[in-house]
Amino acid sequence: MSLIDIHTHQKKSSSTALCAIYSAFDTIATAGIYSVGLHPMMVQNYDAIAMESAFRAMKKDAVWAIGEVGLDKRNKEHWDLQVTLFQQQITIANMLQKPLIIHCVQAVDACLLYLQAAQVPVVFHGFRKGLPVAQKILQQGYYISFGSALLQDAALQHCFKSIPLHQVFLETDEAPIAIDTLYETAANLLQTEIENVILPIQENFKRVFKLA
Ligand SMILES: [Zn+2]
């Protein structure tokens, strides 16, 4: 098994890099694995046709997760619509039994509140906050994914080191970096061999996606 990348926007046609789609939902290929979601920063841009095609795409076998979905305070103007679509997509995730990939910016308490309805595994992607916020998420049994910010952000590195690996993922998201770089950084931070990062994250991946 190659390195797990739980959230990327590059189509890699790989079975270990989960490619997140938030537009052009009809373009999903059969190769590769995907997450599909109505993005909280873009809720105001989706018309009925786009939503229909997103909901149709969510049912495809190549789509393993629902996301990125969630709440983003920067898009305050459309908060109510964000909440409505977030709740709706949690319901869909439950119906399809597909995990949720969460986009959460300055809205962790609200996200956790609505996620009480979730009956599937939950991954908070692109985590950049401190340990107290991380603890709130981990206490719910959810996972936290770290992206390129982990490479330089000392406070985030400290947070990463305090979190159990069995609730962690790594991701490239939009950063022009190889996922390998994140695994190497993680291993360096933990002062351990890279295998000791790779294996627990593979186990997390198998658990979240119910792989044998
Ligand atoms: Zn993303």
Residues whose N, C-alpha, C, O or C-beta is under 5 A from the ligand:
A	BS01	ZN	D173
